[in-house]
Amino acid sequence: MAILSKYSNDEVETLLNQLILVLEKNETPTDLALMVLGNCATDIINRNVAPGSRKRLAEQFGQALLASIDTRADA
């Protein structure tokens, strides 16, 4: 996502691995995992971001997601 972050790679990787472990433990199908993660992102934005900033943040989040997707056929 962001090129510069106030969080260390270790912090990000630890949290990411914990989330992935929960999804794997529950044998979560891809579509359900994406739906839950999307709902989580929506909830975080709605709870923690001022109403006037939510749309722009969601747009930036979507752009960062698109930029991070690997579109190579061999991926």
N, CA, C and O of each residue as an XYZ file, in Angstrom:
300
protein
N       0.835     -1.179      0.000
C       0.000      0.000      0.000
C       0.880      1.243      0.000
O       1.431      1.608     -1.038
N       1.018      1.900      1.157
C       1.792      3.130      1.212
C       3.278      2.823      1.095
O       3.753      1.794      1.574
N       4.000      3.728      0.453
C       5.439      3.561      0.314
C       6.117      3.808      1.658
O       7.000      3.048      2.054
N       5.717      4.851      2.355
C       6.243      5.152      3.677
C       5.161      4.892      4.710
O       4.001      5.256      4.516
N       5.550      4.258      5.813
C       4.578      3.941      6.841
C       5.176      4.206      8.207
O       6.384      4.072      8.405
N       4.332      4.579      9.140
C       4.809      4.751     10.510
C       4.875      3.406     11.235
O       5.298      3.340     12.389
N       4.458      2.338     10.559
C       4.482      0.999     11.133
C       5.612      0.191     10.514
O       5.901      0.320      9.324
N       6.238     -0.629     11.316
C       7.332     -1.450     10.807
C       6.779     -2.600      9.970
O       5.618     -2.984     10.113
N       7.617     -3.140      9.104
C       7.232     -4.313      8.317
C       6.852     -5.466      9.233
O       5.924     -6.217      8.933
N       7.565     -5.613     10.351
C       7.251     -6.690     11.298
C       5.853     -6.537     11.881
O       5.125     -7.521     12.013
N       5.473     -5.312     12.231
C       4.130     -5.070     12.773
C       3.064     -5.438     11.744
O       2.077     -6.101     12.065
N       3.275     -5.004     10.518
C       2.309     -5.272      9.454
C       2.235     -6.772      9.181
O       1.142     -7.333      9.102
N       3.381     -7.421      9.039
C       3.420     -8.852      8.735
C       2.806     -9.691      9.847
O       2.112    -10.669      9.570
N       3.051     -9.321     11.104
C       2.485    -10.060     12.233
C       0.966    -10.018     12.207
O       0.305    -11.048     12.349
N       0.418     -8.828     12.027
C      -1.038     -8.686     12.001
C      -1.637     -9.387     10.785
O      -2.664    -10.057     10.892
N      -0.998     -9.232      9.637
C      -1.461     -9.893      8.420
C      -1.479    -11.414      8.602
O      -2.454    -12.073      8.242
N      -0.411    -11.962      9.154
C      -0.344    -13.415      9.374
C      -1.421    -13.884     10.333
O      -1.991    -14.958     10.141
N      -1.713    -13.095     11.369
C      -2.776    -13.464     12.309
C      -4.133    -13.502     11.621
O      -4.928    -14.414     11.848
N      -4.394    -12.505     10.780
C      -5.665    -12.482     10.050
C      -5.779    -13.662      9.097
O      -6.827    -14.303      9.013
N      -4.698    -13.945      8.378
C      -4.702    -15.075      7.440
C      -4.903    -16.395      8.179
O      -5.621    -17.270      7.696
N      -4.274    -16.548      9.350
C      -4.446    -17.774     10.127
C      -5.901    -17.988     10.526
O      -6.395    -19.115     10.478
N      -6.593    -16.915     10.920
C      -8.015    -17.030     11.281
C      -8.822    -17.492     10.072
O      -9.671    -18.376     10.193
N      -8.564    -16.901      8.916
C      -9.296    -17.289      7.706
C      -8.990    -18.737      7.323
O      -9.894    -19.484      6.948
N      -7.737    -19.129      7.416
C      -7.365    -20.515      7.085
C      -7.943    -21.500      8.080
O      -8.426    -22.563      7.688
N      -7.902    -21.163      9.372
C      -8.442    -22.040     10.422
C      -9.917    -22.339     10.168
O     -10.389    -23.448     10.419
N     -10.633    -21.338      9.670
C     -12.061    -21.497      9.407
C     -12.346    -21.992      7.990
O     -13.501    -22.083      7.575
N     -11.275    -22.311      7.251
C     -11.412    -22.782      5.869
C     -12.338    -21.857      5.075
O     -13.254    -22.301      4.383
N     -12.068    -20.576      5.198
C     -12.917    -19.551      4.604
C     -12.727    -19.502      3.096
O     -11.606    -19.329      2.619
N     -13.811    -19.651      2.340
C     -13.712    -19.511      0.878
C     -13.284    -18.088      0.505
O     -13.528    -17.144      1.256
N     -12.660    -17.946     -0.631
C     -12.135    -16.656     -1.072
C     -13.200    -15.569     -1.087
O     -12.955    -14.464     -0.603
N     -14.379    -15.860     -1.634
C     -15.410    -14.825     -1.724
C     -15.869    -14.367     -0.343
O     -16.098    -13.176     -0.131
N     -16.005    -15.301      0.597
C     -16.417    -14.935      1.952
C     -15.311    -14.147      2.654
O     -15.597    -13.175      3.353
N     -14.055    -14.552      2.477
C     -12.932    -13.836      3.082
C     -12.899    -12.393      2.600
O     -12.736    -11.471      3.399
N     -13.053    -12.199      1.292
C     -13.047    -10.839      0.742
C     -14.239    -10.029      1.237
O     -14.110     -8.836      1.512
N     -15.390    -10.668      1.352
C     -16.579     -9.978      1.844
C     -16.372     -9.536      3.299
O     -16.707     -8.408      3.659
N     -15.829    -10.410      4.119
C     -15.600    -10.088      5.530
C     -14.532     -9.000      5.667
O     -14.695     -8.066      6.452
N     -13.448     -9.118      4.910
C     -12.404     -8.101      4.980
C     -12.911     -6.749      4.476
O     -12.542     -5.709      5.022
N     -13.744     -6.757      3.451
C     -14.348     -5.521      2.966
C     -15.259     -4.901      4.005
O     -15.239     -3.688      4.215
N     -16.064     -5.739      4.661
C     -16.945     -5.239      5.722
C     -16.131     -4.688      6.886
O     -16.519     -3.700      7.510
N     -15.010     -5.326      7.175
C     -14.122     -4.854      8.237
C     -13.555     -3.480      7.877
O     -13.534     -2.579      8.715
N     -13.098     -3.319      6.639
C     -12.573     -2.030      6.190
C     -13.649     -0.950      6.286
O     -13.376      0.164      6.734
N     -14.866     -1.276      5.869
C     -15.974     -0.326      5.952
C     -16.243      0.069      7.393
O     -16.428      1.249      7.690
N     -16.264     -0.898      8.282
C     -16.520     -0.631      9.694
C     -15.431      0.258     10.293
O     -15.729      1.196     11.031
N     -14.173     -0.037      9.976
C     -13.064      0.777     10.484
C     -13.182      2.216      9.999
O     -13.002      3.156     10.774
N     -13.483      2.382      8.724
C     -13.635      3.738      8.171
C     -14.804      4.462      8.832
O     -14.666      5.614      9.242
N     -15.951      3.797      8.940
C     -17.128      4.445      9.516
C     -16.944      4.792     10.991
O     -17.489      5.791     11.462
N     -16.191      3.989     11.717
C     -15.992      4.231     13.149
C     -14.893      5.249     13.443
O     -14.953      5.948     14.454
N     -13.895      5.339     12.570
C     -12.688      6.070     12.931
C     -12.336      7.260     12.048
O     -11.365      7.965     12.323
N     -13.103      7.493     10.999
C     -12.788      8.570     10.067
C     -13.965      9.549     10.040
O     -15.129      9.151     10.018
N     -13.632     10.809     10.043
C     -14.680     11.844     10.004
C     -15.541     11.669      8.756
O     -15.019     11.349      7.687
N     -16.847     11.873      8.877
C     -17.745     11.668      7.741
C     -17.300     12.369      6.458
O     -17.446     11.810      5.371
N     -16.766     13.570      6.565
C     -16.351     14.311      5.386
C     -15.120     13.749      4.693
O     -14.823     14.122      3.558
N     -14.407     12.864      5.360
C     -13.175     12.287      4.807
C     -13.332     10.843      4.352
O     -12.429     10.294      3.721
N     -14.450     10.230      4.658
C     -14.632      8.800      4.400
C     -14.562      8.432      2.923
O     -13.878      7.478      2.552
N     -15.259      9.176      2.089
C     -15.302      8.834      0.669
C     -13.908      8.890      0.059
O     -13.505      7.975     -0.659
N     -13.178      9.952      0.339
C     -11.832     10.098     -0.232
C     -10.909      8.991      0.270
O     -10.124      8.445     -0.505
N     -10.992      8.654      1.551
C     -10.166      7.577      2.092
C     -10.514      6.244      1.437
O      -9.620      5.464      1.107
N     -11.794      5.979      1.247
C     -12.221      4.742      0.588
C     -11.714      4.694     -0.850
O     -11.305      3.637     -1.330
N     -11.739      5.821     -1.529
C     -11.214      5.878     -2.902
C      -9.715      5.593     -2.915
O      -9.233      4.842     -3.763
N      -8.980      6.185     -1.983
C      -7.537      5.956     -1.899
C      -7.242      4.493     -1.564
O      -6.307      3.903     -2.105
N      -8.033      3.923     -0.684
C      -7.877      2.517     -0.316
C      -8.101      1.636     -1.544
O      -7.332      0.710     -1.799
N      -9.144      1.924     -2.292
C      -9.434      1.159     -3.504
C      -8.325      1.286     -4.539
O      -7.961      0.303     -5.184
N      -7.790      2.486     -4.701
C      -6.690      2.697     -5.648
C      -5.438      1.944     -5.202
O      -4.733      1.366     -6.028
N      -5.163      1.950     -3.902
C      -4.001      1.227     -3.387
C      -4.180     -0.280     -3.576
O      -3.223     -0.986     -3.895
N      -5.388     -0.763     -3.383
C      -5.670     -2.183     -3.601
C      -5.441     -2.557     -5.054
O      -4.786     -3.557     -5.348
N      -5.977     -1.759     -5.959
C      -5.779     -2.025     -7.386
C      -4.304     -2.000     -7.760
O      -3.846     -2.826     -8.550
N      -3.560     -1.057     -7.194
C      -2.137     -0.938     -7.512
C      -1.327     -2.114     -6.967
O      -0.254     -2.422     -7.485
N      -1.835     -2.768     -5.931
C      -1.073     -3.852     -5.317
C      -1.402     -5.229     -5.877
O      -0.733     -6.206     -5.542
N      -2.413     -5.319     -6.717
C      -2.821     -6.604     -7.292
C      -1.803     -7.048     -8.361
O      -1.416     -6.269     -9.233
N      -1.387     -8.306     -8.268
C      -0.470     -8.873     -9.255
C      -1.306     -9.422    -10.396
O      -2.068    -10.369    -10.205
N      -1.174     -8.844    -11.567
C      -2.002     -9.243    -12.715
C      -1.270    -10.160    -13.682
O      -1.785    -10.464    -14.758
N      -0.068    -10.604    -13.308
C       0.663    -11.537    -14.179
C      -0.042    -12.889    -14.213
O      -0.560    -13.347    -13.194
N      -0.062    -13.514    -15.355
C      -0.733    -14.803    -15.511
C      -0.075    -15.897    -14.680
O      -0.745    -16.848    -14.278
N       1.214    -15.780    -14.417
C       1.920    -16.824    -13.678
C       1.924    -16.583    -12.171
O       2.625    -17.284    -11.440
N       1.174    -15.628    -11.704
C       1.168    -15.304    -10.270
C       0.406    -16.336     -9.474
O       0.301    -16.220     -8.253
